Structures are given as C-alpha cells and as structure tokens.
Amino acid sequence: MTTTESTSTNTPRPPEGDWLGTPYLKFTREGAFGVCRLDRPQARNAMTPAMYFGIRYAVRHVDADPDLAGLLITGTGDVFAPGGDMGGGDGSDDWMGFGDALGMDVTPFETLRQSVKPVVAAVNGLCQGGGLQIALCADVAVVSERATFRVPELFRGIADTYYAQMLTRVIGPVRTRDLMFTGRVFTAQEAYEWGMVARVVPHDELLDAAKEVLAQCCRTAPGARGLVKSSIDNYLGLYDRIGMQASLSGPEVVEGFRAFKERRSPDWVHPELRTEGRL
C-alpha cells in the first residue's frame, strides 16, 4: 500500500492532488483503488463543510485518474459518519466555513450519483444524517453487522427533501415516514432487509468484503455500466432543492441547532413530551 496524502500546513487550504482539503479525510492509494477515510475521532467523525467537499472532490479525483479504478469510502473507529458538525468545527479546515457553505451545495451526494468510476461505501459503524446519504448515493454499500442508522434531520428543523425523495423511492413511503418522523435508530439487518444497503458482513471482514465488491464492479464495462447508472439515477429522481434551501434559513433550523448545542428538546416540543438531553 502506498500512502500519498499531503502533509497539512498551519494554513487551511482547499483540495489539491491527493490532499482532500482537510486533515480529517485521509486519501490513500491501495492497489487499483483510492480509499477515502473519515478520520476525526475527537468529534465522532462529525463532518465539516470541508469534509463534505473533500469527499465530493475525491470522487472527481478518482474519476480523472487513469491509475485508479474505483473509490472506497469508510470511517475510523466505530463511526462511519454522523452527518454535519452542528458545532461548526474547530477551525482547522475552515477554508470553507459553515457560513460560506450554506450558500452553496458542498455536499457530495449528487457527485456520488454521477460518478464515472464505481464507488463503494464500507460502513463500519454509526451512520446517520449526511453519512447515511453518502451510503445511499454510493454505488454499493457494504455494511458491518455492528452499524446503526438514523435520519434525525426533523429533530434539527431541517426539511430534508433529499431524504424524502430518495428514501421513498428506495424503501417506500410507509417506512420513510417511520424513519423520518420518529428519527429512531435502526440496525444493519433492518437496513438490509428494507433494501437500503446491499450487504451486511462480519465487522472484521468489512474492508476485505468491500474491496472485493469494488473489484467486481470495476471489472464491468464502463460505458455500459454508465448507461445503467444513468437509468437508475433517473428513477431516483430529483428533490425539492428550493424548498430544502428555504428551510435551512428558517427559524426552526435556528432553534434546532440551538437546542442541539444546549442538549435539550427544541421549543416546538410539547412540554410533556420533552426529554432529558438532546433528541
């Protein structure tokens, strides 16, 4: 295995080459594959805008590199990705701060859906919010038996129309309402049985299994595979971008973020239904 990650400097800087623009994403070249690892254990892999953009960049970087056949995305420790860092990050990769990011689409979801080369998500643990979207938008998600999932956006005041669109297509409206309206945790086995992920494997075999799946995908004819991918993408369809963007600047998001930081229920929750700690 050859590691080609650049050394970070004291000044945050955007992606370049195998440097993904943040010290919290590690890009390595492992045989025919590029491997992108989320590596921010001190914040449970909570994703800064630069991390979101770095994954987006990694997809295009692999697409353009003739030495790489596909991309594997995984996490470190017992967390894949919990979604965005609602605390705003610690400033170490703030070349793209949350203020700037709110005015542009820095997330990698559409880029994953449009990737030229295969992308496999190796989900090693906790996976929710934007992390679950990454798994859903990858070509194949291979999941540890220990992984857990959640769609908590409505607890934060976010009208996530992307989830509403994609989950309804993948698992149907009844299950989508269950997951989105309750925000409950569900297991790897449930995700598999509902068709949200492709395979569940023993935790210690995850990376080997994911690399084998990626190798199988990379052996298929790229032109024909691209046409099949386009057909699937058309089925998944578009989401209400305008409505979701409007919700991100609304009062419920402000209260949702404040309640999260203060570890309490938002004020829209009936007093008799509020719980100790954050939702």
C-alpha positions as CSV (number, residue, x, y, z in Angstrom):
1,M,0.0,0.0,0.0
2,T,1.3,3.4,-0.9
3,T,0.1,6.4,1.1
4,T,0.1,9.7,-0.9
5,E,-1.6,12.1,1.5
6,S,-0.1,15.5,1.6
7,T,1.2,17.0,4.9
8,S,-1.2,19.6,6.2
9,T,0.1,23.1,6.9
10,N,-0.9,25.6,9.5
11,T,-3.0,27.4,7.0
12,P,-6.1,25.6,5.9
13,R,-6.1,25.0,2.1
14,P,-8.5,23.5,-0.4
15,P,-8.1,20.2,-2.1
16,E,-5.1,19.5,-4.4
17,G,-3.9,16.2,-5.8
18,D,-4.3,13.5,-3.1
19,W,-4.8,16.2,-0.4
20,L,-8.6,16.4,0.1
21,G,-8.6,19.8,1.7
22,T,-8.9,18.8,5.4
23,P,-6.8,16.8,7.9
24,Y,-9.9,14.8,8.7
25,L,-10.0,12.9,5.4
26,K,-7.2,10.6,4.5
27,F,-6.7,9.6,0.9
28,T,-4.6,6.5,0.2
29,R,-3.8,4.5,-2.9
30,E,-4.3,0.9,-2.2
31,G,-3.7,-1.1,-5.4
32,A,-6.2,-0.2,-8.0
33,F,-8.4,1.8,-5.6
34,G,-8.4,5.2,-4.0
35,V,-9.5,4.9,-0.3
36,C,-11.1,7.9,1.5
37,R,-11.2,7.5,5.2
38,L,-13.1,9.9,7.5
39,D,-10.7,10.3,10.4
40,R,-12.0,12.8,13.0
41,P,-12.4,10.6,16.1
42,Q,-12.3,13.5,18.5
43,A,-15.6,14.7,17.1
44,R,-17.0,11.2,16.3
45,N,-16.3,11.9,12.6
46,A,-18.8,14.8,12.5
47,M,-18.4,16.4,9.1
48,T,-17.2,19.9,8.5
49,P,-18.1,21.6,5.2
50,A,-14.5,21.0,4.0
51,M,-15.0,17.3,4.7
52,Y,-18.2,17.1,2.7
53,F,-16.5,18.9,-0.1
54,G,-13.4,16.7,0.2
55,I,-15.5,13.6,-0.5
56,R,-17.0,15.3,-3.5
57,Y,-13.5,16.2,-4.7
58,A,-12.3,12.6,-4.0
59,V,-14.9,11.2,-6.4
60,R,-13.9,13.5,-9.2
61,H,-10.2,13.0,-8.4
62,V,-10.6,9.2,-8.9
63,D,-12.7,9.7,-12.0
64,A,-9.9,11.6,-13.6
65,D,-7.0,9.4,-12.5
66,P,-6.1,6.6,-15.1
67,D,-4.2,4.8,-12.4
68,L,-7.3,4.3,-10.2
69,A,-10.3,2.0,-11.0
70,G,-12.7,3.0,-8.2
71,L,-13.2,4.6,-4.8
72,L,-13.8,3.2,-1.4
73,I,-15.2,5.4,1.4
74,T,-15.1,4.3,5.0
75,G,-14.7,5.7,8.5
76,T,-12.4,5.1,11.5
77,G,-13.2,3.5,14.9
78,D,-16.8,2.7,15.5
79,V,-18.2,5.6,13.4
80,F,-18.7,5.9,9.7
81,A,-20.3,9.4,9.5
82,P,-22.9,11.1,11.7
83,G,-23.6,14.0,9.4
84,G,-22.6,17.6,9.7
85,D,-20.8,19.1,12.7
86,M,-23.5,21.2,14.2
87,G,-20.9,22.9,16.4
88,G,-19.3,24.5,13.4
89,G,-16.0,22.6,13.5
90,D,-12.8,23.7,15.3
91,G,-11.4,26.0,12.6
92,S,-8.5,23.7,11.4
93,D,-10.0,23.3,8.0
94,D,-12.0,26.5,7.8
95,W,-11.1,27.5,4.3
96,M,-14.7,26.6,3.8
97,G,-16.7,27.6,6.9
98,F,-20.4,26.9,7.6
99,G,-21.4,30.5,6.7
100,D,-19.9,30.1,3.2
101,A,-21.2,26.6,2.8
102,L,-24.8,27.5,3.5
103,G,-24.9,29.5,0.3
104,M,-23.6,26.7,-2.0
105,D,-24.0,23.0,-2.4
106,V,-20.8,21.5,-1.0
107,T,-22.3,18.0,-0.3
108,P,-21.1,15.1,-2.3
109,F,-24.5,13.4,-2.9
110,E,-25.1,14.3,-6.5
111,T,-21.4,13.8,-7.4
112,L,-21.6,10.2,-6.0
113,R,-24.7,9.6,-8.1
114,Q,-22.9,10.8,-11.2
115,S,-19.5,9.2,-10.6
116,V,-17.9,7.6,-13.7
117,K,-16.0,5.0,-11.7
118,P,-17.6,2.7,-9.1
119,V,-17.9,4.0,-5.5
120,V,-18.4,1.6,-2.6
121,A,-19.2,2.7,0.9
122,A,-17.8,0.4,3.7
123,V,-20.0,1.4,6.6
124,N,-18.0,0.5,9.7
125,G,-20.3,1.8,12.4
126,L,-22.7,4.7,13.3
127,C,-24.2,6.2,10.2
128,Q,-26.8,8.9,10.1
129,G,-27.7,12.2,8.6
130,G,-25.4,13.1,5.7
131,G,-23.4,9.9,6.4
132,L,-26.4,7.8,5.5
133,Q,-26.9,9.8,2.4
134,I,-23.4,9.1,1.3
135,A,-24.0,5.4,1.8
136,L,-27.3,5.6,-0.1
137,C,-25.7,7.5,-3.0
138,A,-22.7,5.2,-3.4
139,D,-23.0,2.5,-6.0
140,V,-22.9,-0.2,-3.3
141,A,-23.0,0.0,0.5
142,V,-21.3,-2.9,2.3
143,V,-22.1,-2.7,6.0
144,S,-20.7,-4.0,9.2
145,E,-23.1,-6.1,11.3
146,R,-22.4,-3.5,14.1
147,A,-23.6,-0.5,12.1
148,T,-26.6,1.5,13.2
149,F,-28.5,4.1,11.2
150,R,-30.7,7.2,11.8
151,V,-32.4,10.0,10.0
152,P,-32.5,12.8,12.6
153,E,-33.0,15.9,10.4
154,L,-36.5,16.7,11.5
155,F,-35.2,17.0,15.1
156,R,-32.9,19.8,13.8
157,G,-35.6,21.7,12.0
158,I,-34.3,20.7,8.5
159,A,-36.9,19.8,5.8
160,D,-34.7,17.3,4.2
161,T,-36.5,16.8,0.9
162,Y,-33.5,14.8,-0.4
163,Y,-34.2,12.1,2.1
164,A,-37.9,12.3,1.5
165,Q,-37.4,11.8,-2.2
166,M,-34.7,9.1,-2.1
167,L,-36.0,7.0,0.8
168,T,-39.5,6.9,-0.7
169,R,-38.0,5.6,-3.9
170,V,-35.8,3.0,-2.1
171,I,-38.0,1.8,0.8
172,G,-41.4,3.2,0.1
173,P,-43.5,5.9,1.8
174,V,-44.6,4.0,4.9
175,R,-41.1,3.1,6.0
176,T,-39.9,6.6,5.1
177,R,-42.4,8.2,7.3
178,D,-41.4,5.8,10.1
179,L,-37.8,6.7,9.9
180,M,-38.1,10.4,9.2
181,F,-41.0,11.2,11.6
182,T,-39.6,9.2,14.6
183,G,-35.9,9.7,14.0
184,R,-35.4,6.3,15.5
185,V,-32.2,4.2,15.4
186,F,-32.4,1.1,13.1
187,T,-30.0,-1.8,12.7
188,A,-27.8,-3.0,9.8
189,Q,-30.2,-6.0,9.4
190,E,-33.2,-3.7,9.1
191,A,-31.4,-1.6,6.5
192,Y,-30.5,-4.8,4.6
193,E,-34.0,-6.2,4.7
194,W,-35.5,-3.0,3.6
195,G,-33.1,-2.7,0.6
196,M,-31.2,0.3,1.9
197,V,-27.8,-1.4,1.8
198,A,-26.5,-4.2,-0.4
199,R,-24.7,-6.5,2.0
200,V,-24.1,-7.0,5.8
201,V,-20.9,-8.7,6.7
202,P,-19.0,-9.6,9.9
203,H,-17.3,-6.5,11.3
204,D,-13.7,-7.9,11.0
205,E,-14.3,-8.8,7.3
206,L,-15.8,-5.4,6.3
207,L,-12.8,-3.9,4.4
208,D,-11.9,-7.1,2.6
209,A,-15.5,-7.6,1.6
210,A,-16.0,-4.0,0.4
211,K,-12.8,-4.2,-1.7
212,E,-13.9,-7.4,-3.3
213,V,-17.3,-5.8,-4.2
214,L,-15.5,-2.8,-5.6
215,A,-13.2,-5.1,-7.6
216,Q,-16.2,-6.8,-9.1
217,C,-17.8,-3.5,-10.0
218,C,-14.6,-2.3,-11.7
219,R,-14.5,-5.4,-13.9
220,T,-17.7,-4.4,-15.7
221,A,-17.7,-2.5,-19.0
222,P,-17.5,1.2,-18.1
223,G,-19.6,2.6,-20.9
224,A,-22.4,0.1,-20.4
225,R,-22.2,0.5,-16.7
226,G,-22.6,4.3,-17.1
227,L,-25.8,3.9,-19.0
228,V,-27.2,1.6,-16.4
229,K,-26.2,4.0,-13.7
230,S,-27.9,6.9,-15.6
231,S,-31.1,4.8,-15.8
232,I,-31.1,4.1,-12.1
233,D,-30.3,7.8,-11.3
234,N,-33.3,8.9,-13.4
235,Y,-35.5,6.5,-11.4
236,L,-34.3,8.0,-8.1
237,G,-35.3,11.4,-9.5
238,L,-34.8,15.0,-8.3
239,Y,-35.6,16.5,-4.9
240,D,-37.1,19.9,-4.0
241,R,-33.9,21.9,-3.8
242,I,-35.7,25.3,-3.4
243,G,-37.9,24.1,-0.5
244,M,-34.9,22.5,1.3
245,Q,-32.7,25.5,0.9
246,A,-35.5,27.7,2.2
247,S,-35.8,25.5,5.3
248,L,-32.1,25.9,6.0
249,S,-32.5,29.6,6.7
250,G,-35.8,29.3,8.6
251,P,-36.5,29.8,12.3
252,E,-36.9,26.1,13.0
253,V,-33.3,25.4,11.9
254,V,-32.1,28.1,14.2
255,E,-34.0,26.6,17.2
256,G,-33.0,23.1,16.2
257,F,-29.3,23.9,16.1
258,R,-29.5,25.9,19.4
259,A,-31.3,23.0,21.1
260,F,-28.8,20.6,19.9
261,K,-25.9,22.7,21.2
262,E,-27.7,23.2,24.6
263,R,-28.5,19.5,24.8
264,R,-32.3,20.0,25.2
265,S,-35.5,19.4,23.3
266,P,-36.4,22.2,20.8
267,D,-39.2,24.6,22.0
268,W,-41.6,23.2,19.4
269,V,-41.9,20.0,21.5
270,H,-44.9,20.0,23.9
271,P,-43.6,20.4,27.5
272,E,-45.0,17.0,28.5
273,L,-43.1,15.4,25.6
274,R,-39.6,16.9,26.2
275,T,-36.8,14.6,27.2
276,E,-33.6,15.0,29.1
277,G,-30.7,15.8,26.8
278,R,-30.8,16.4,23.0
279,L,-33.1,14.5,20.7
